[in-house]
């Protein structure tokens, strides 16, 4: 997971997996990114291949933490497979997803 700051947004690049095996290391980094930055927190999901219920929970928790801090969590470059999971769980209605990569195939 890499992080890059911009004046209007802070970008965090997720790895290939966001699941029960990775959330213990990802969650504190995302919380730190929310607490330490300003503007939108953009999660670049281009490399994300697998997400489970635990990973979805981390996204929702990070979304809530960002909202409490007056920030917005935005998912970018969401692969179609992951977008389908967000659509089935209706999290695409809760989480902000950049429209250019949000096509559900």
HELIX and SHEET records of a PDB file:
HELIX    1   1 UNK A   23  UNK A   36  1                                  14    
HELIX    2   2 UNK A   53  UNK A   68  1                                  16    
HELIX    3   3 UNK A   80  UNK A   88  1                                   9    
HELIX    4   4 UNK A   91  UNK A   93  5                                   3    
HELIX    5   5 UNK A   99  UNK A  101  5                                   3    
SHEET    1   A 5 UNK A   2  UNK A   5  0                                        
SHEET    2   A 5 UNK A   9  UNK A  13 -1                                        
SHEET    3   A 5 UNK A  40  UNK A  44  1                                        
SHEET    4   A 5 UNK A  73  UNK A  76  1                                        
SHEET    5   A 5 UNK A  96  UNK A  97  1                                        
SHEET    1   B 2 UNK A  17  UNK A  18  0                                        
SHEET    2   B 2 UNK A  50  UNK A  51  1                                        
END                                                                             
